Each structure stands twice: as C-alpha cells, then as structure tokens.
Amino acid sequence: MNSTPRNRIFSDIALSLVFLTRLPLPHMDFSGRSLSAALWAAPVVGVVVALIGGIVFAITTWLGLSTGPAAALALAATMLTTFCLHEDGLGDTADGFGGGATREKKLEIMRDSRIGTYGAAALGLSILLRWAALADLTSVSQVFCALIAAHAVSRGLIPAFMHLLPSARVEGLAANAGSPSSETAVVGAVLGAVALLLLGLPGALATAVILGLWFFAFRKLCLAQIGGQTGDTIGALQQGAEIIVLLAASAIFI
C-alpha cells in the first residue's frame, strides 16, 4: 500500500476499528502504522458504533416499540459492536480499585476475569443510567445526536489519557499500544469536541466542562490507585464520559 496521507488516514481508521470494535473487517496490512499513532481516529470509531445503535433505535420504534425497549435494544447493539470492551474495563477497574489494598493487589484483581461486587454494581449503574437517558429522548434524531456525541467524545479522550498517564504495567494491552503523541491526543480530542456540538453550543460547552472535570479527576484517581493507566482504566474512562454525555443530552433535549 502506498503511504499517501489518504491511505494513512484510512489505515488508521481501520486499525482503530479493529482495536475498539469486533466488526467483521477484511484483512488489511497495517505494517508501518502503530496503534498509538492511529488512535486519533477513535472518535470516528465512536461515530460508527453510535450509528449502529441509532439505526437499531430507529427500526425498532418504526416497528412500534416504545422508547424504553427501543433504547435497551440500541444500547445492546452498541455493546455487541464492541463486545463490551469498555464495560469489561469498567468492571475490572471498579473491582481493583474497590477491592485491592495495595497497588500490586489492585492490578492483580483487575487482571482477574471474574467479576466481583464492585464491578457488578458499576456495570449495573452504567447500563441503567445510559438506558434511562436514552429512554428519556423523544425522537429518533435526538437519539442519533446523543449517541454520536457520547460515543465520539468518550473515545476522543482515550489518546489524551494514554498520553498524559504512564502505563501502570510493563506489559498488557495499553502498554503494548504505546503512548500516543501530543498531536494524536489533540486531534482525537478536537474530533470528539466537534461531535459534542450536536447537543447545541451552550449544551456542548457545559458538557465539555463536566467532561474535563471527569477526565482530570479520574486521572488523579488512577495515579493514586495504581500509578498510571491500563486498558481497563481506559474502558472506565470511556464509560464515565459516555454516561455524562447521555445524561446531558437527556437534560438538554427534554
């Protein structure tokens, strides 16, 4: 493949889709491209995931379902698209931070595939809050706007989070991905911020402030708990941001 700017863009989007979703994509040659450099495209992946959820919501409401069941099916579609990648990270992070007494024990618990009380509670609240926010929306267009904004901006924070925090492990998914550059982090954040404008300028600005507080508060928590970030904490960061944007959308659009 010729290494033209256009080809690099498409390659980065494809690589991010492979990493952040389980969509059946054709085999591609990613030689010469690293995941850390490609993560500027994470918000684009978020748009793809959001469109899948929005289409499911539109079809099910067209078939006669009320907004509650349609919202549940839309949420399920987004989770299936990623095979619950970020939900898994949230559950593991909650278990590790809540159940471990030392940094080493927290990391050990986070690596355990079994789910504990803290993880189950965090996942239950995440799903409940996201479903309630979507079920509050009264039109298909509002659901599309809310989903696109939430999924894009929540993933747009990922490269900045990885750039600003060291890896808490010497091996693992996040450690192997490497640290995105400042340019990659800025592009990802800007793309996410653009999607946030679907909530309207006043709503986007207010939501951006809350997201900033969430980002830096969670960064500080991760540093205090495990001394950095892991793939699990990236998932927890995304889940928190998605919840914030969906709740904001339910308040703005009502």
C-alpha positions, 0 to 999 in steps of 0.5 A: 500500500502506498503511504499517501496521507489518504491511505494513512488516514484510512489505515488508521481508521481501520486499525482503530476499528479493529482495536475498539470494535469486533466488526467483521473487517477484511484483512488489511496490512497495517505494517508501518502504522502503530496503534498509538499513532492511529488512535486519533481516529477513535472518535470516528470509531465512536461515530460508527458504533453510535450509528449502529445503535441509532439505526437499531433505535430507529427500526425498532420504534418504526416497528412500534416499540416504545422508547424504553425497549427501543433504547435497551435494544440500541444500547445492546447493539452498541455493546455487541459492536464492541463486545463490551470492551469498555464495560469489561474495563469498567468492571475490572477497574471498579473491582481493583480499585474497590477491592485491592489494598495495595497497588500490586493487589489492585492490578492483580484483581483487575487482571482477574476475569471474574467479576466481583461486587464492585464491578457488578454494581458499576456495570449495573449503574452504567447500563441503567443510567445510559438506558434511562437517558436514552429512554428519556429522548423523544425522537429518533434524531435526538437519539442519533445526536446523543449517541454520536456525541457520547460515543465520539467524545468518550473515545476522543479522550482515550489518546489524551489519557494514554498520553498524559498517564504512564502505563501502570504495567510493563506489559498488557494491552495499553502498554503494548499500544504505546503512548500516543503523541501530543498531536494524536491526543489533540486531534482525537480530542478536537474530533470528539469536541466537534461531535459534542456540538450536536447537543447545541453550543451552550449544551456542548460547552457545559458538557465539555466542562463536566467532561474535563472535570471527569477526565482530570479527576479520574486521572488523579484517581488512577495515579493514586490507585495504581500509578498510571493507566491500563486498558481497563482504566481506559474502558472506565474512562470511556464509560464515565464520559459516555454516561455524562454525555447521555445524561446531558443530552437527556437534560438538554433535549427534554 
